[in-house]
Amino acid sequence: MAKTIWISIRCLNCREWLASQIFFSDSESFDTSVLFDYLASCPHCGKLTRSNKENFRAKFEDGVILGDEA
């Protein structure tokens, strides 16, 4: 179980990555979590974007990246 370094969300409007306000302590928590329609404000385009595991990615201290385009 590696600790989380960062989590980001891909904006569904402009396709840029933004930092997530949701945090998982480790890779197991990320794998077993259920995310559905979390709303985030994109700093790039200024619009709200919905997110779930399909447009999330997370990097862990062991170098593993999980999620979208991992």
C-alpha beads as a LAMMPS data file, in Angstrom:
LAMMPS data file: protein, C-alpha beads

70 atoms
69 bonds

1 atom types
1 bond types

-500.0 500.0 xlo xhi
-500.0 500.0 ylo yhi
-500.0 500.0 zlo zhi

Masses

1 110.0

Atoms # bond

1 1 1 0.000 0.000 0.000
2 1 1 1.787 3.111 -1.228
3 1 1 0.899 6.573 0.050
4 1 1 -0.671 9.109 -2.320
5 1 1 1.553 11.872 -3.740
6 1 1 -1.075 13.691 -5.833
7 1 1 -4.503 13.317 -7.396
8 1 1 -5.738 15.272 -10.395
9 1 1 -8.916 15.581 -12.452
10 1 1 -9.207 16.147 -16.204
11 1 1 -11.670 18.940 -16.972
12 1 1 -14.370 17.633 -19.302
13 1 1 -14.698 21.096 -20.887
14 1 1 -11.115 22.143 -21.732
15 1 1 -9.335 18.781 -21.139
16 1 1 -6.701 20.364 -18.838
17 1 1 -5.664 18.685 -15.572
18 1 1 -6.458 20.314 -12.237
19 1 1 -5.559 19.431 -8.664
20 1 1 -8.219 17.443 -6.844
21 1 1 -9.625 18.484 -3.497
22 1 1 -10.424 14.807 -2.857
23 1 1 -7.577 12.871 -1.278
24 1 1 -7.007 9.160 -0.714
25 1 1 -4.413 8.069 1.807
26 1 1 -3.114 5.161 -0.264
27 1 1 -3.527 3.151 -3.481
28 1 1 -5.866 0.614 -1.872
29 1 1 -8.246 3.389 -0.784
30 1 1 -8.232 4.774 -4.337
31 1 1 -8.899 1.331 -5.857
32 1 1 -11.839 0.589 -3.576
33 1 1 -13.425 4.054 -3.578
34 1 1 -16.653 4.942 -5.332
35 1 1 -16.659 8.351 -6.995
36 1 1 -19.723 9.667 -8.740
37 1 1 -20.362 13.170 -10.075
38 1 1 -17.924 15.047 -7.872
39 1 1 -17.979 18.723 -9.016
40 1 1 -14.799 20.754 -9.348
41 1 1 -14.155 24.258 -10.614
42 1 1 -11.533 24.338 -13.371
43 1 1 -8.945 27.116 -12.950
44 1 1 -8.126 26.933 -16.682
45 1 1 -11.551 27.539 -18.238
46 1 1 -13.539 28.669 -15.171
47 1 1 -16.297 26.095 -15.660
48 1 1 -17.555 23.399 -13.328
49 1 1 -16.645 19.884 -14.372
50 1 1 -18.048 16.589 -13.182
51 1 1 -15.600 13.895 -12.296
52 1 1 -15.501 10.251 -11.413
53 1 1 -12.828 7.582 -11.760
54 1 1 -12.923 7.915 -15.549
55 1 1 -11.254 11.359 -15.420
56 1 1 -9.206 10.992 -12.228
57 1 1 -5.571 10.022 -11.928
58 1 1 -3.420 9.501 -8.854
59 1 1 0.307 9.038 -8.301
60 1 1 1.644 7.044 -5.371
61 1 1 5.017 7.013 -3.610
62 1 1 6.003 3.733 -5.284
63 1 1 5.779 5.483 -8.694
64 1 1 2.503 3.859 -9.739
65 1 1 -0.056 6.078 -11.468
66 1 1 -3.654 4.869 -11.484
67 1 1 -6.638 6.214 -13.337
68 1 1 -7.192 8.108 -16.584
69 1 1 -4.241 7.852 -18.990
70 1 1 -2.141 6.049 -16.396

Bonds

1 1 1 2
2 1 2 3
3 1 3 4
4 1 4 5
5 1 5 6
6 1 6 7
7 1 7 8
8 1 8 9
9 1 9 10
10 1 10 11
11 1 11 12
12 1 12 13
13 1 13 14
14 1 14 15
15 1 15 16
16 1 16 17
17 1 17 18
18 1 18 19
19 1 19 20
20 1 20 21
21 1 21 22
22 1 22 23
23 1 23 24
24 1 24 25
25 1 25 26
26 1 26 27
27 1 27 28
28 1 28 29
29 1 29 30
30 1 30 31
31 1 31 32
32 1 32 33
33 1 33 34
34 1 34 35
35 1 35 36
36 1 36 37
37 1 37 38
38 1 38 39
39 1 39 40
40 1 40 41
41 1 41 42
42 1 42 43
43 1 43 44
44 1 44 45
45 1 45 46
46 1 46 47
47 1 47 48
48 1 48 49
49 1 49 50
50 1 50 51
51 1 51 52
52 1 52 53
53 1 53 54
54 1 54 55
55 1 55 56
56 1 56 57
57 1 57 58
58 1 58 59
59 1 59 60
60 1 60 61
61 1 61 62
62 1 62 63
63 1 63 64
64 1 64 65
65 1 65 66
66 1 66 67
67 1 67 68
68 1 68 69
69 1 69 70
